[in-house]
């Protein structure tokens, strides 16, 4: 790979505008070379404003020899098609969440990228937020004792919350979905709650549905010795409490949502840094969502990966 990675982006809509576009060309050793979009007028407008080329089709974009890596930001229904196109062209690919419409689609992406010998990453970008990275380090260091319970509020999508439960608590062994009274400040008074038992014996839960009114995203992790709270996941405000003691553990905030995940992918291509979220990692959340979509209820559903 060259010293500087040149990206081609499939899709140039709201996510690219607000979250992922600027990190593609503002990160060190990273530049946005070209974008494609089905609405050509909007695609050309995006390219003009963000200083890159517009390419009319996915086929032309992935075949462009000046493009080193592909970022798939198209609607989820097109993820499989676009990842397969990137792999067939021999291009590393970072695909947006949810990775696919089904586990079978995720499997097809993984197989294609392995056959082409190209990296496949999934843009579950909250994994790379400084607050989540700090929580992961604290759990690994035993700072709260034995982890026991994990809860997140419903200010962000369930797939992002599930992905973080995998990152922080490990594989999920079984799930239930039950209609319950919801915690204060939820999206509704009652609604479906997803509860997970992890292979480690720890438990996590959260409202299956969400509301996004630009309030703070919160994470609460209870351990045998203390409680770790991320009061504002994006801004990095967090603390640890035990007994009457309180410790502030605030972290810096990234300038854009995708700053860390794109920087990680660039570092992987340039120097072999492990991917923050591999295709196999991203697939796990879709396994859970498949179980939910198939009608998981009050009886525990065993999860097979």
N, C-alpha and C positions, 0 to 999 in steps of 0.2 A: 504494500500500500504506500502511496505517496505521503509526504510529511503532512500535507493538508488534504483533508477529505472533502471532496465535492459531492454534494447531495443532489439527487433528483427527487422531487416530491410529487406523489400522486394524490391529487386533492388539494385545494387551496381555499378552504372555507373558514368557518368560524374558529375551529381549533388552531389552524395554521395562523390565523390573524391574531388571536389573543394569547396563545400558549406556546406553540412549538415553532412557529416560523422564525422569529428573531433569534432563538438559540442556535438554529441551523447555520446562521451566518455571523453571529456575534461571539460564539465560542472560539477559543484559540484553536487553530489548526482545523477549522471547519468553515465551509462556505456553501451557500445555496446556489447551485448552478442553473437549475431549471425546474419549472413546475408544469404540470398538466392538469386540466380540469374539463369536465364535460361541457360546462358553460364557458365557451371560449372567450367571450367578452369579459366575464368576471376573472377568468384565468389570466388574460392579458393585463387587466387592471392590477391584479395582485403582483404580477411579475414586474410591472412598471414601478409600483410603489416600493417594492422590496429589493429592487436592483438585480433581478435575474432574468433569464429567458423564459418565454412561454413556448412549450412544445405541444402540438395539437393532439397527439395520441400517446397512450401508454406504451405501445409498441416502439414508437420512436424514442421515447424517453429512456426506456431500459436498454435500448441498443446503442445509445449515445456513448461513444468511447471516452468522452470527457467526464462522464458521471461515474463516481466510485461506489456509491451506496444509494439505496432507494429507501425513502420514508413513505410508508403507505398511510395516508390520512383520508382515504376515501370512506364512504359509508360502509358499515360493517358487512352488508350483503355482498360487497365486492372484494373483501379482504383476501379470500382464497384465490380468486382470479388474479389479483395483482401481485400477491406474494409468489404465486407460481410463475408469473411472467418475469419477475425479478430474478428468481432462482434459475430459470431457463436461460437468462442472459448472463448468469454467473455473477450477479451483484448481491452483496450483503444487503439484508433488509431489516428494517425496524418497522413493525406494524402496530397500528393503534389498537387500543382496547375496544370492546371485547375482542379477543384474538380472532374468533370465528363464530359462526352461528351454531356450531355443534362441535363436540369432541372429534367427530370424524373429520371435519374441516381442519381442525388444528393438527390432527395426525397427518393429513395430506400435506400441509405446509411443512411440518417437521421433516417428513420423508423427502420431500422435494429439495429442501435446503441441505439436508445431509448428503443426498445424491450429488448435488451440485458443489458440495464442499464449501458452502458459504454460511456465514453466521446468520442466525435468526434471533432477533430480539423483539420483545413486546413492550410497548410504551406504557406500562403501569408506573407512571412517573412519580407517584407519591413514595415509592420505595427509596427514591434518591433525595427526598427532602431532608435537610439537616436534622429536623426534629425526629424523624423516623430512624435515620441512621444512628442518632444518639440513643434512642430507645433500644435499638438492637444491641448496641455496645453495652448498655447498662444491664440488659437482661443476660447477656453472655457473661458479664462480670459478676453476676449474682447480686446485683445492687438492691433487688427487692425480695431476695430469697427465692423460693420456688414459685415460678409463675403459676397462677391459679385461674384467673378470669380476665377476659378482654371484652370491652364494650366500646363501640364507636357510635356517635350520633348520626343522624340521617341527612346531614348536609352534603354528602357526596355519594356517588353511585355505589350500589351494593357490590358491583364487581371490583371496584377499587378497595372496598372494605374487606372483601374476601381475600383479595391478593395480599393485603397487609397481614391478615391472620395467618396465612401460610408463611409469610416472611418472619413473623414474630413468634408464632407458636408451633409451626411445623404442620405436617400433613393432617388433614381432617379425616377421622375414622367414620363418623356418621353425622347425619343432620336430621333435624325436625323443623317443620314449619307450622306454627299454630297462630290462630287469631287471638290477640291479647289486648288488654289495656296497655297503651304505650306510655313511655316516660314523658314527663313534661317537656314542652317545646319540640315535640315530634311533629311530623307532617299531618297527623290526625290523632283523635282520641283513642281509636282502636285500629288495629291493622295486623297484617301478618308479621311475625317475628321469626327470623332464622336463627336457630341455635345449633352450635356445632360442638361435638366432642372430638378433641384432637387425639392422635395416637399417643401423645405424651401424657394424656389424662387431664390436660387443661381444657377449659371451656371458653367459648367465645359466643357472642350474640349481637344482634343488631336488627333494626327494623328492615324488612325486606324492601320496602318502598322508600322513597326519599322526597325531600323538597330541597330546592336550591334557591334560597332567598338571600344568598351572599352573607350568611352568618358564618361564624367560625366553625371549622371542622375539629371535633374533639375526639380524643382517644383516652380511655381509662384502663390501666392495667393493674390488677391487684395481685400482690405476691404474699408469701407467707410472712414476710417481715415488713413490707411497706407498700405504699401505693404510688404509682407513677402516672402522672396526668399530663397529657399534651393538651393544653388549653386552647391553642390555636396552631393547628398543624402547619399551615402555610407560613405564618409569621414566626413560628419557632418558639412560642411561649410554652414552657413546660416546667414541672416541679415534681418533687418527691416528698411524701409525708410519711412519718412513722411516729406513733404516739402523739406527743405534742410538738414534735419537731417538723420544720418545714425548710426545704432546700430549693432555691430557684436554680433551674438548669437551662435557661433560655439559650436558644441557638440562632444563628443568623438566618435570614430569609433569602431564598433564591430570587433573582430578578424576574424570572419567568417560570411557569409551572414545569416546563420540560427541560429546564436548564441542566439539571443533574443527569437525567436519563440520556439526553443527547450527548452530553460530555462523556458519559460512561461508554456509550457506543463508539464514539470517536477514539477514545483511549484504547478500547478493545481492538479496533482495527489497526491502530498505530503501534501498540506495544503489548497486546495480549492481555490487558486487564480483564478479569472475569466479568462477564455480562451481569448487570444488575437484575435483569429478568430475561431468561432464556425462553425459547419456544416451549420447552417442557414446563417451565415455571408458569407461563401464561396459560397453558393448557389446563392446569389444575383448576383454575377458577371456572373455566367453561365446563369441566366435569361436574362441579357443584351446580352450576346454573342449569345444566341438562337435567339433573335430578329434580331441581325446583320446577323446571318447565314440564316435567313428566308428572307433576302432582304430588311432590313430597308433602306429608302431613304430620300428624301427631305421633305416628309410629316411626321410630328411628329408621332411617334409610342408610344402609352400609354403603360406603364410598369405595369403589374399586377404580384404581388408576390404570 
